[in-house]
Amino acid sequence: MRLFTCIAAAALAFPGAAHASSMVIGSGLARLCYEAADAENATPQTLDTCNRALGEEPLAFEDQVATYVNRGILRAHMSDFAGALGDYDRAIRMDPREPEAYLNKATLVLKEQHDWRGARDLFDAAIAKQTRHPEFAYYGRAVANELAGDYAGAMADYQKASALAPNWDQPKKELTRFTVRKRG
């Protein structure tokens, strides 16, 4: 039980920055939605900005996909997890190559649904599709691997996250729990 508590604590230690916003080119409501998601400024007003961007603005396809991801981030910060998952799923259906949708969905699936199998697959997809924040994807996958009992995989992913973001202390902190022993 103690191991699960430590691992669960690691899962909850995901920084808010683990939410990877999707860049919107240009100006207008979609850009304001992106800026709110990037700054983690989740308020009813910023959520309304995203809703209006999707409902009122003619958006380029890429900006529309990005706005769903960004609205999902705001919804997640406002504890509307079903709405956030819906937005990430919509973005993935629209553009299955959108890595930030996979990364954000993975984080939410791990933190809120405690589904390490599903989260691990989503983190794998975010990495394969070249997320702008691979450090968060490797960190999340490390937590999922640890929950799965794959300690070697978890350690390797914490090391990768640490190497990608040397100024981020959380992966280093998690690595202090590991000990490597020689067999034989």
Steps between C-alpha positions, in 0.01 A plus 500: 500500500786741577649451153169588339475811720849612388418436138163671528676798655736507203203498265345790685830688499455575133555873473230714350740558213443139399205641315646567158309766314473492122633806320250711307633717221345840450279712720145494624311291750685177421831673574361631830383147584852369430656770718262418786578127476873564475487723810266256677256786545183293532199717577142501376598798283795327332289187445236721338770645274582147378132419451450816299812429293358160406149631440548843349837520324589352167809304602764328294481123553820493709376785720168325552676180614732703724205686653339173604824400672529839667137499615559152639791632705284776646221252575744266674624786719137574586442133595269436204678175420227357277497820296880501475510138384230580244706787364817291479309219329350747254844637417635146450206406274554814294878457475643171628849650461447771767750402774387747766149350502653161583729645766225692677257209480766264638565727796129522577443125457787428740411761762122475501414154370806324645522301176873445460456266202299751300723786611815314401365444148409868473843612625657266242289667230599850615867402485465332161315802359774732633335701772652839567541385862658154491628544856142490628416200283801306627423599859138392465599176335746439784217530752284266291788252466556508873133428564529210256795357694747578220759663725782486246277675246393755761858577594603537136210739435571710811862522380386606152265765645784629716739513204244687287424753776812525718358792701183307592550343842205257509656222285821522704298471820326188370833345402622520861255221582677254268798281576693308238646169614728267310392141469734218553 
